[in-house]
């Protein structure tokens, strides 16, 4: 959900126990800008939060831009599957 021109807020559910594949260390949030044309500047941001966190506010995003956002759980073995990605657009200034 867009909060303002450079900030979004996301919320996700905890990963189910059988899907963990080990001790859950946290969640990695990925934010990638939609590419419209060849002169478009790429943008990618990644955040890591602890295993008990299920929401995040992401700041410093370009204004009035669409982003693909996804969250993946990770253990010592690595990051899990990318699931449930969403498209979110920041607001106009």
C-alpha positions in Angstrom: 0.0 0.0 0.0 1.4 3.5 -0.9 1.7 5.8 2.1 3.0 8.8 0.3 5.1 9.8 -2.8 8.2 7.8 -1.6 7.0 5.3 0.9 5.1 2.0 0.8 3.9 -0.3 3.5 3.6 -4.1 3.2 2.3 -6.9 5.4 2.7 -10.7 4.9 1.8 -13.9 6.8 4.3 -16.0 8.7 5.7 -19.0 6.9 4.1 -22.3 7.8 6.3 -24.7 9.9 6.5 -27.5 7.3 7.7 -25.0 4.7 10.6 -23.6 6.8 13.2 -26.2 6.0 15.2 -25.3 9.1 15.3 -22.5 11.6 13.8 -19.3 10.2 16.3 -16.5 10.4 14.1 -13.8 8.8 12.5 -12.4 5.8 14.0 -10.7 2.8 11.9 -8.0 1.1 12.6 -7.2 -2.6 11.5 -4.1 -4.3 12.1 -3.8 -8.1 11.0 -0.9 -10.3 8.9 -1.6 -13.3 10.8 -0.9 -16.5 8.9 1.1 -19.1 11.5 2.0 -21.7 15.2 1.8 -22.4 16.0 5.2 -20.9 14.3 4.2 -17.6 16.7 4.1 -14.6 16.8 0.7 -12.9 15.9 0.6 -9.2 16.2 -2.4 -6.8 16.1 -2.3 -3.0 16.4 -5.2 -0.6 15.6 -5.2 3.1 16.1 -7.9 5.7 13.9 -8.2 8.8 13.8 -10.7 11.7 11.7 -13.9 11.9 9.0 -12.3 14.1 8.4 -9.3 11.8 5.5 -9.5 9.3 5.2 -6.0 8.1 7.6 -3.2 6.8 7.6 0.4 5.7 9.9 1.0 2.8 11.1 4.5 2.2 13.3 6.4 -0.3 11.4 5.2 -3.4 11.0 7.2 -6.6 7.7 9.1 -6.9 4.7 7.9 -8.9 6.5 4.7 -9.9 5.2 1.0 -10.0 7.2 -1.5 -8.1 7.1 -5.3 -8.0 7.4 -6.3 -4.3 7.9 -9.8 -2.9 9.0 -11.3 0.4 11.0 -14.5 0.8 11.8 -16.3 4.1 15.4 -17.5 4.7 17.2 -20.0 6.8 20.9 -20.9 7.1 20.4 -22.9 3.9 19.4 -19.8 1.9 16.4 -17.9 0.7 13.1 -19.7 0.0 10.9 -19.5 -3.0 9.6 -16.2 -4.3 5.8 -16.2 -3.7 2.9 -13.8 -3.8 4.5 -10.8 -5.5 2.5 -7.6 -5.7 2.6 -4.5 -7.8 2.5 -1.2 -5.8 2.7 2.4 -7.1 4.0 5.3 -5.0 1.8 8.4 -4.9 2.3 11.7 -6.8 4.1 14.5 -5.0 
